[in-house]
């Protein structure tokens, strides 16, 4: 059971995390024969900033920049 002060602290922590996502794949170079060179991973299409929910988000770690949602360029990605 989580003690109440810890629960209150996590509930106040605000984070930005994915809201909508799509899976993308890339081909890794240099894989030996017989090894599947394709790797799939989630790519955030949009995000949401709000209270941290331990059920779906890693709420830890230092914050060096303000909360923000942006879209970095993703070259050479094949969306599935």
N, CA, C and O atoms as a GROMACS GRO file, in nm:
protein
  320
    1UNK      N    1   0.084  -0.119   0.000
    1UNK     CA    2   0.000   0.000   0.000
    1UNK      C    3   0.088   0.125   0.000
    1UNK      O    4   0.187   0.130   0.073
    2UNK      N    5   0.054   0.223  -0.081
    2UNK     CA    6   0.131   0.347  -0.091
    2UNK      C    7   0.087   0.442   0.018
    2UNK      O    8  -0.032   0.466   0.040
    3UNK      N    9   0.187   0.496   0.088
    3UNK     CA   10   0.154   0.593   0.193
    3UNK      C   11   0.095   0.718   0.130
    3UNK      O   12   0.131   0.755   0.018
    4UNK      N   13   0.006   0.784   0.200
    4UNK     CA   14  -0.066   0.900   0.148
    4UNK      C   15   0.025   1.014   0.102
    4UNK      O   16   0.001   1.068  -0.006
    5UNK      N   17   0.131   1.055   0.178
    5UNK     CA   18   0.215   1.165   0.129
    5UNK      C   19   0.279   1.134  -0.006
    5UNK      O   20   0.290   1.222  -0.091
    6UNK      N   21   0.321   1.009  -0.028
    6UNK     CA   22   0.380   0.972  -0.156
    6UNK      C   23   0.277   0.980  -0.267
    6UNK      O   24   0.306   1.030  -0.376
    7UNK      N   25   0.157   0.932  -0.242
    7UNK     CA   26   0.049   0.938  -0.342
    7UNK      C   27   0.018   1.083  -0.377
    7UNK      O   28  -0.002   1.114  -0.495
    8UNK      N   29   0.013   1.171  -0.278
    8UNK     CA   30  -0.016   1.313  -0.305
    8UNK      C   31   0.095   1.374  -0.389
    8UNK      O   32   0.067   1.453  -0.480
    9UNK      N   33   0.221   1.341  -0.360
    9UNK     CA   34   0.332   1.397  -0.436
    9UNK      C   35   0.326   1.355  -0.582
    9UNK      O   36   0.342   1.439  -0.670
   10UNK      N   37   0.303   1.226  -0.609
   10UNK     CA   38   0.296   1.179  -0.748
   10UNK      C   39   0.177   1.240  -0.820
   10UNK      O   40   0.187   1.270  -0.939
   11UNK      N   41   0.065   1.258  -0.751
   11UNK     CA   42  -0.053   1.314  -0.815
   11UNK      C   43  -0.035   1.457  -0.861
   11UNK      O   44  -0.102   1.501  -0.954
   12UNK      N   45   0.057   1.530  -0.796
   12UNK     CA   46   0.080   1.670  -0.834
   12UNK      C   47   0.182   1.684  -0.946
   12UNK      O   48   0.188   1.788  -1.011
   13UNK      N   49   0.261   1.581  -0.970
   13UNK     CA   50   0.364   1.586  -1.073
   13UNK      C   51   0.299   1.589  -1.211
   13UNK      O   52   0.217   1.503  -1.243
   14UNK      N   53   0.336   1.689  -1.293
   14UNK     CA   54   0.279   1.700  -1.427
   14UNK      C   55   0.381   1.650  -1.529
   14UNK      O   56   0.500   1.677  -1.518
   15UNK      N   57   0.332   1.578  -1.628
   15UNK     CA   58   0.417   1.521  -1.733
   15UNK      C   59   0.350   1.538  -1.868
   15UNK      O   60   0.229   1.561  -1.877
   16UNK      N   61   0.430   1.527  -1.973
   16UNK     CA   62   0.376   1.520  -2.109
   16UNK      C   63   0.406   1.380  -2.161
   16UNK      O   64   0.520   1.332  -2.151
   17UNK      N   65   0.306   1.316  -2.216
   17UNK     CA   66   0.322   1.181  -2.269
   17UNK      C   67   0.236   1.167  -2.393
   17UNK      O   68   0.158   1.256  -2.426
   18UNK      N   69   0.251   1.055  -2.463
   18UNK     CA   70   0.178   1.036  -2.587
   18UNK      C   71   0.027   1.032  -2.563
   18UNK      O   72  -0.019   0.989  -2.458
   19UNK      N   73  -0.047   1.078  -2.662
   19UNK     CA   74  -0.193   1.069  -2.659
   19UNK      C   75  -0.237   0.975  -2.771
   19UNK      O   76  -0.313   0.880  -2.749
   20UNK      N   77  -0.188   1.002  -2.892
   20UNK     CA   78  -0.213   0.914  -3.006
   20UNK      C   79  -0.078   0.863  -3.055
   20UNK      O   80   0.021   0.936  -3.051
   21UNK      N   81  -0.074   0.739  -3.101
   21UNK     CA   82   0.052   0.688  -3.154
   21UNK      C   83   0.028   0.597  -3.272
   21UNK      O   84  -0.083   0.548  -3.295
   22UNK      N   85   0.134   0.574  -3.346
   22UNK     CA   86   0.134   0.485  -3.462
   22UNK      C   87   0.266   0.407  -3.455
   22UNK      O   88   0.366   0.458  -3.404
   23UNK      N   89   0.265   0.286  -3.504
   23UNK     CA   90   0.388   0.208  -3.504
   23UNK      C   91   0.464   0.230  -3.634
   23UNK      O   92   0.404   0.237  -3.742
   24UNK      N   93   0.595   0.242  -3.623
   24UNK     CA   94   0.683   0.259  -3.738
   24UNK      C   95   0.787   0.148  -3.736
   24UNK      O   96   0.807   0.082  -3.634
   25UNK      N   97   0.852   0.127  -3.850
   25UNK     CA   98   0.956   0.025  -3.860
   25UNK      C   99   1.077   0.081  -3.932
   25UNK      O  100   1.064   0.166  -4.020
   26UNK      N  101   1.194   0.033  -3.894
   26UNK     CA  102   1.318   0.066  -3.964
   26UNK      C  103   1.394  -0.064  -3.987
   26UNK      O  104   1.379  -0.161  -3.914
   27UNK      N  105   1.476  -0.063  -4.090
   27UNK     CA  106   1.561  -0.179  -4.122
   27UNK      C  107   1.700  -0.150  -4.065
   27UNK      O  108   1.764  -0.051  -4.102
   28UNK      N  109   1.747  -0.237  -3.977
   28UNK     CA  110   1.880  -0.222  -3.919
   28UNK      C  111   1.984  -0.277  -4.016
   28UNK      O  112   1.970  -0.390  -4.064
   29UNK      N  113   2.089  -0.200  -4.045
   29UNK     CA  114   2.192  -0.249  -4.136
   29UNK      C  115   2.286  -0.347  -4.065
   29UNK      O  116   2.302  -0.343  -3.943
   30UNK      N  117   2.346  -0.434  -4.143
   30UNK     CA  118   2.449  -0.522  -4.091
   30UNK      C  119   2.402  -0.645  -4.016
   30UNK      O  120   2.482  -0.710  -3.949
   31UNK      N  121   2.275  -0.680  -4.026
   31UNK     CA  122   2.227  -0.801  -3.958
   31UNK      C  123   2.273  -0.925  -4.035
   31UNK      O  124   2.270  -0.926  -4.158
   32UNK      N  125   2.315  -1.028  -3.964
   32UNK     CA  126   2.359  -1.151  -4.032
   32UNK      C  127   2.242  -1.222  -4.099
   32UNK      O  128   2.127  -1.198  -4.062
   33UNK      N  129   2.268  -1.307  -4.197
   33UNK     CA  130   2.162  -1.383  -4.262
   33UNK      C  131   2.081  -1.463  -4.159
   33UNK      O  132   2.135  -1.517  -4.063
   34UNK      N  133   1.951  -1.468  -4.183
   34UNK     CA  134   1.863  -1.541  -4.093
   34UNK      C  135   1.810  -1.458  -3.977
   34UNK      O  136   1.728  -1.507  -3.899
   35UNK      N  137   1.856  -1.333  -3.964
   35UNK     CA  138   1.809  -1.243  -3.858
   35UNK      C  139   1.720  -1.138  -3.921
   35UNK      O  140   1.758  -1.074  -4.019
   36UNK      N  141   1.601  -1.121  -3.866
   36UNK     CA  142   1.507  -1.021  -3.918
   36UNK      C  143   1.561  -0.881  -3.889
   36UNK      O  144   1.574  -0.845  -3.772
   37UNK      N  145   1.593  -0.801  -3.991
   37UNK     CA  146   1.651  -0.669  -3.968
   37UNK      C  147   1.548  -0.560  -3.938
   37UNK      O  148   1.586  -0.446  -3.912
   38UNK      N  149   1.419  -0.592  -3.941
   38UNK     CA  150   1.315  -0.492  -3.917
   38UNK      C  151   1.287  -0.479  -3.768
   38UNK      O  152   1.270  -0.579  -3.698
   39UNK      N  153   1.281  -0.354  -3.720
   39UNK     CA  154   1.248  -0.325  -3.581
   39UNK      C  155   1.129  -0.230  -3.581
   39UNK      O  156   1.131  -0.129  -3.652
   40UNK      N  157   1.026  -0.261  -3.504
   40UNK     CA  158   0.907  -0.175  -3.493
   40UNK      C  159   0.905  -0.108  -3.357
   40UNK      O  160   0.950  -0.164  -3.257
   41UNK      N  161   0.852   0.015  -3.355
   41UNK     CA  162   0.847   0.092  -3.231
   41UNK      C  163   0.734   0.194  -3.240
   41UNK      O  164   0.693   0.231  -3.350
   42UNK      N  165   0.682   0.239  -3.124
   42UNK     CA  166   0.574   0.338  -3.126
   42UNK      C  167   0.629   0.478  -3.153
   42UNK      O  168   0.738   0.513  -3.105
   43UNK      N  169   0.554   0.558  -3.229
   43UNK     CA  170   0.587   0.697  -3.257
   43UNK      C  171   0.467   0.781  -3.215
   43UNK      O  172   0.356   0.758  -3.262
   44UNK      N  173   0.490   0.877  -3.128
   44UNK     CA  174   0.381   0.963  -3.082
   44UNK      C  175   0.336   1.056  -3.193
   44UNK      O  176   0.419   1.123  -3.256
   45UNK      N  177   0.206   1.062  -3.219
   45UNK     CA  178   0.149   1.154  -3.318
   45UNK      C  179   0.098   1.280  -3.251
   45UNK      O  180   0.093   1.387  -3.313
   46UNK      N  181   0.061   1.268  -3.125
   46UNK     CA  182   0.018   1.384  -3.046
   46UNK      C  183   0.048   1.352  -2.901
   46UNK      O  184   0.070   1.237  -2.864
   47UNK      N  185   0.048   1.456  -2.819
   47UNK     CA  186   0.075   1.433  -2.678
   47UNK      C  187  -0.022   1.511  -2.591
   47UNK      O  188  -0.098   1.596  -2.638
   48UNK      N  189  -0.017   1.479  -2.464
   48UNK     CA  190  -0.106   1.539  -2.366
   48UNK      C  191  -0.024   1.568  -2.241
   48UNK      O  192   0.051   1.482  -2.195
   49UNK      N  193  -0.037   1.688  -2.186
   49UNK     CA  194   0.031   1.724  -2.061
   49UNK      C  195  -0.073   1.727  -1.950
   49UNK      O  196  -0.179   1.788  -1.965
   50UNK      N  197  -0.041   1.664  -1.839
   50UNK     CA  198  -0.134   1.661  -1.727
   50UNK      C  199  -0.074   1.588  -1.609
   50UNK      O  200   0.046   1.559  -1.608
   51UNK      N  201  -0.156   1.558  -1.509
   51UNK     CA  202  -0.106   1.487  -1.391
   51UNK      C  203  -0.048   1.352  -1.429
   51UNK      O  204  -0.099   1.284  -1.518
   52UNK      N  205   0.058   1.314  -1.362
   52UNK     CA  206   0.122   1.186  -1.390
   52UNK      C  207   0.035   1.073  -1.340
   52UNK      O  208  -0.013   1.076  -1.226
   53UNK      N  209   0.014   0.972  -1.425
   53UNK     CA  210  -0.062   0.853  -1.386
   53UNK      C  211   0.035   0.735  -1.384
   53UNK      O  212   0.084   0.691  -1.488
   54UNK      N  213   0.062   0.685  -1.264
   54UNK     CA  214   0.157   0.576  -1.249
   54UNK      C  215   0.115   0.450  -1.324
   54UNK      O  216   0.199   0.365  -1.353
   55UNK      N  217  -0.014   0.437  -1.355
   55UNK     CA  218  -0.062   0.318  -1.424
   55UNK      C  219  -0.013   0.311  -1.569
   55UNK      O  220  -0.009   0.202  -1.626
   56UNK      N  221   0.026   0.425  -1.629
   56UNK     CA  222   0.065   0.424  -1.770
   56UNK      C  223   0.191   0.504  -1.801
   56UNK      O  224   0.233   0.508  -1.917
   57UNK      N  225   0.252   0.569  -1.702
   57UNK     CA  226   0.361   0.662  -1.728
   57UNK      C  227   0.473   0.647  -1.626
   57UNK      O  228   0.447   0.623  -1.508
   58UNK      N  229   0.598   0.660  -1.672
   58UNK     CA  230   0.712   0.667  -1.581
   58UNK      C  231   0.718   0.811  -1.531
   58UNK      O  232   0.750   0.901  -1.609
   59UNK      N  233   0.689   0.834  -1.405
   59UNK     CA  234   0.677   0.969  -1.351
   59UNK      C  235   0.807   1.021  -1.291
   59UNK      O  236   0.808   1.131  -1.237
   60UNK      N  237   0.915   0.948  -1.298
   60UNK     CA  238   1.039   0.988  -1.233
   60UNK      C  239   1.132   1.064  -1.324
   60UNK      O  240   1.105   1.082  -1.443
   61UNK      N  241   1.243   1.110  -1.266
   61UNK     CA  242   1.348   1.175  -1.342
   61UNK      C  243   1.346   1.325  -1.330
   61UNK      O  244   1.241   1.386  -1.312
   62UNK      N  245   1.465   1.386  -1.340
   62UNK     CA  246   1.474   1.532  -1.333
   62UNK      C  247   1.422   1.597  -1.460
   62UNK      O  248   1.424   1.537  -1.567
   63UNK      N  249   1.376   1.718  -1.447
   63UNK     CA  250   1.323   1.793  -1.561
   63UNK      C  251   1.417   1.909  -1.590
   63UNK      O  252   1.435   1.996  -1.504
   64UNK      N  253   1.477   1.913  -1.708
   64UNK     CA  254   1.568   2.021  -1.743
   64UNK      C  255   1.504   2.125  -1.833
   64UNK      O  256   1.559   2.233  -1.852
   65UNK      N  257   1.387   2.093  -1.889
   65UNK     CA  258   1.317   2.185  -1.977
   65UNK      C  259   1.170   2.190  -1.937
   65UNK      O  260   1.120   2.096  -1.877
   66UNK      N  261   1.101   2.300  -1.970
   66UNK     CA  262   0.957   2.306  -1.939
   66UNK      C  263   0.879   2.202  -2.018
   66UNK      O  264   0.925   2.153  -2.121
   67UNK      N  265   0.761   2.167  -1.968
   67UNK     CA  266   0.674   2.072  -2.037
   67UNK      C  267   0.634   2.126  -2.173
   67UNK      O  268   0.591   2.241  -2.184
   68UNK      N  269   0.646   2.044  -2.275
   68UNK     CA  270   0.608   2.086  -2.410
   68UNK      C  271   0.585   1.964  -2.497
   68UNK      O  272   0.640   1.857  -2.470
   69UNK      N  273   0.506   1.981  -2.599
   69UNK     CA  274   0.484   1.876  -2.698
   69UNK      C  275   0.532   1.930  -2.833
   69UNK      O  276   0.487   2.036  -2.877
   70UNK      N  277   0.623   1.858  -2.897
   70UNK     CA  278   0.668   1.902  -3.029
   70UNK      C  279   0.684   1.779  -3.117
   70UNK      O  280   0.676   1.665  -3.070
   71UNK      N  281   0.708   1.802  -3.243
   71UNK     CA  282   0.719   1.695  -3.341
   71UNK      C  283   0.857   1.700  -3.405
   71UNK      O  284   0.877   1.776  -3.500
   72UNK      N  285   0.956   1.621  -3.355
   72UNK     CA  286   1.087   1.621  -3.420
   72UNK      C  287   1.079   1.552  -3.555
   72UNK      O  288   0.991   1.468  -3.576
   73UNK      N  289   1.169   1.586  -3.648
   73UNK     CA  290   1.168   1.519  -3.778
   73UNK      C  291   1.204   1.372  -3.763
   73UNK      O  292   1.290   1.336  -3.682
   74UNK      N  293   1.138   1.286  -3.839
   74UNK     CA  294   1.161   1.143  -3.834
   74UNK      C  295   1.195   1.092  -3.973
   74UNK      O  296   1.106   1.041  -4.043
   75UNK      N  297   1.321   1.104  -4.016
   75UNK     CA  298   1.358   1.061  -4.151
   75UNK      C  299   1.364   0.909  -4.162
   75UNK      O  300   1.390   0.839  -4.065
   76UNK      N  301   1.340   0.860  -4.282
   76UNK     CA  302   1.356   0.718  -4.315
   76UNK      C  303   1.274   0.623  -4.228
   76UNK      O  304   1.322   0.516  -4.191
   77UNK      N  305   1.153   0.662  -4.195
   77UNK     CA  306   1.066   0.576  -4.114
   77UNK      C  307   0.951   0.527  -4.200
   77UNK      O  308   0.889   0.604  -4.273
   78UNK      N  309   0.925   0.399  -4.192
   78UNK     CA  310   0.814   0.336  -4.264
   78UNK      C  311   0.700   0.315  -4.165
   78UNK      O  312   0.711   0.232  -4.075
   79UNK      N  313   0.590   0.390  -4.182
   79UNK     CA  314   0.476   0.373  -4.093
   79UNK      C  315   0.397   0.250  -4.135
   79UNK      O  316   0.371   0.230  -4.254
   80UNK      N  317   0.358   0.170  -4.037
   80UNK     CA  318   0.280   0.049  -4.064
   80UNK      C  319   0.132   0.079  -4.062
   80UNK      O  320   0.050  -0.011  -4.082
   0.00000   0.00000   0.00000
